Amino acid sequence: MSYTRRDLSLLLPALLAAAEAQADTAALPSKTFAFEDLTLKGKSRAVLDGKNHKGVGIECHETQLAPGEIPHAAHHHEHIELVMIREGLMEVTINGKSTQLGPGGVAYLGSNDEHGWKNVGDKMAHYFVIAVGRERT
């Protein structure tokens, strides 16, 4: 079977579109992230946002929160989250039960559990959030 240049010229846009679609769904590559290279935008530093090799969404960011502040009202969602305290004293509430966590503390927030947190310390708090299974629209 032979193809003309016209046949190939019609095929090229389809191939480019397929390659672009594959790039959009490609798994996040292994990579390191130096904290000093993460750009502060507002109160947050984005680390990564994409999907793993099985297509599961994963997002990570670091947030700073002043004493007495909350990032948002208590809420719930389908994806899971891990909150890891880097500095400060945070009160994490999960399904109505509150616990204080300091540096090195970790909270696991299961699917659809109501949760929220607040900086209850007297200095700026810094924490990482890792969301797994989050669907972007």
C-alpha positions as CSV (number, residue, x, y, z in Angstrom):
1,M,0.0,0.0,0.0
2,S,1.4,3.4,-0.9
3,Y,0.5,6.8,0.5
4,T,0.5,10.2,-1.2
5,R,1.8,13.4,0.3
6,R,-1.8,14.5,0.6
7,D,-2.6,11.3,2.6
8,L,0.3,12.0,4.9
9,S,-0.6,15.7,5.3
10,L,-4.1,14.7,6.4
11,L,-2.6,12.2,8.9
12,L,-0.1,14.6,10.4
13,P,-2.6,16.7,12.4
14,A,-4.2,13.6,13.8
15,L,-0.8,12.3,14.9
16,L,0.1,15.6,16.5
17,A,-3.3,15.7,18.4
18,A,-2.8,12.1,19.6
19,A,0.7,13.0,20.8
20,E,-0.6,16.1,22.6
21,A,-3.4,14.0,24.3
22,Q,-0.8,11.5,25.4
23,A,1.4,14.2,26.9
24,D,-1.6,15.6,28.8
25,T,-2.2,12.2,30.5
26,A,1.5,11.3,30.9
27,A,2.5,10.3,34.5
28,L,4.5,12.7,36.6
29,P,8.2,11.9,36.2
30,S,10.3,11.2,39.2
31,K,11.9,14.5,40.4
32,T,13.3,16.3,43.4
33,F,12.1,19.7,44.6
34,A,14.4,22.0,46.6
35,F,12.3,24.1,49.0
36,E,14.1,27.3,48.0
37,D,13.1,26.7,44.4
38,L,9.4,26.6,45.2
39,T,7.7,29.9,44.3
40,L,5.5,31.5,47.0
41,K,2.2,32.6,45.5
42,G,0.0,34.2,48.1
43,K,0.3,31.8,51.1
44,S,1.2,28.7,49.2
45,R,4.0,27.0,47.2
46,A,2.9,24.5,44.6
47,V,5.1,21.4,44.5
48,L,3.4,19.1,41.9
49,D,0.1,18.4,40.3
50,G,-0.6,15.6,37.9
51,K,-1.3,11.9,37.8
52,N,0.7,8.7,38.6
53,H,1.3,5.9,36.2
54,K,-2.2,4.5,36.9
55,G,-3.9,7.8,36.2
56,V,-4.6,8.6,39.9
57,G,-4.4,12.3,40.6
58,I,-1.7,13.6,43.0
59,E,-1.1,17.1,44.1
60,C,1.2,18.6,46.7
61,H,1.7,22.1,48.1
62,E,3.2,23.9,51.1
63,T,1.2,26.6,52.9
64,Q,2.1,29.2,55.5
65,L,-0.6,30.3,58.0
66,A,-0.4,33.1,60.4
67,P,-1.4,32.7,64.1
68,G,-5.1,32.3,64.5
69,E,-5.8,31.7,60.8
70,I,-7.6,28.9,59.1
71,P,-7.1,28.2,55.3
72,H,-10.8,27.6,54.7
73,A,-13.9,26.3,56.5
74,A,-14.1,22.7,57.6
75,H,-15.1,20.6,54.6
76,H,-15.0,17.1,53.0
77,H,-14.3,15.6,49.6
78,E,-13.8,12.3,48.0
79,H,-10.0,12.3,47.7
80,I,-7.7,11.7,50.6
81,E,-5.2,14.1,52.0
82,L,-2.1,14.0,54.2
83,V,-1.2,17.1,56.1
84,M,2.4,17.3,57.4
85,I,3.4,20.0,59.8
86,R,6.8,21.5,59.1
87,E,6.7,24.4,61.6
88,G,4.3,25.8,64.1
89,L,1.3,24.4,66.1
90,M,-1.8,23.3,64.2
91,E,-5.1,22.2,65.6
92,V,-6.5,19.6,63.2
93,T,-10.2,18.6,63.5
94,I,-11.4,15.4,61.9
95,N,-15.1,14.5,62.2
96,G,-15.5,16.8,65.2
97,K,-12.4,15.5,67.1
98,S,-9.5,18.1,67.5
99,T,-5.8,17.3,68.0
100,Q,-2.9,19.6,68.2
101,L,0.1,18.8,66.0
102,G,3.6,20.3,66.0
103,P,6.6,19.9,63.7
104,G,6.8,16.4,62.3
105,G,3.1,15.8,63.0
106,V,1.0,14.2,60.3
107,A,-2.8,14.0,59.8
108,Y,-4.4,11.5,57.4
109,L,-7.7,12.7,56.1
110,G,-9.8,9.9,54.7
111,S,-12.3,10.1,51.9
112,N,-15.4,12.2,52.9
113,D,-14.3,12.8,56.5
114,E,-15.1,16.3,57.5
115,H,-11.8,18.2,58.4
116,G,-10.3,21.5,59.0
117,W,-7.2,23.0,60.6
118,K,-6.1,26.2,62.4
119,N,-2.8,27.7,63.5
120,V,-3.2,27.8,67.3
121,G,0.4,28.7,67.9
122,D,2.0,32.1,68.3
123,K,4.2,32.0,65.2
124,M,3.7,31.3,61.5
125,A,2.9,27.7,60.7
126,H,4.2,25.9,57.6
127,Y,2.7,22.6,56.4
128,F,2.5,20.4,53.4
129,V,-0.7,18.9,51.9
130,I,-0.6,15.9,49.7
131,A,-3.9,15.1,47.9
132,V,-4.3,11.7,46.4
133,G,-7.2,10.8,44.0
134,R,-8.2,14.4,43.4
135,E,-9.9,14.8,40.0
136,R,-9.2,18.1,38.2
137,T,-11.9,19.6,36.1
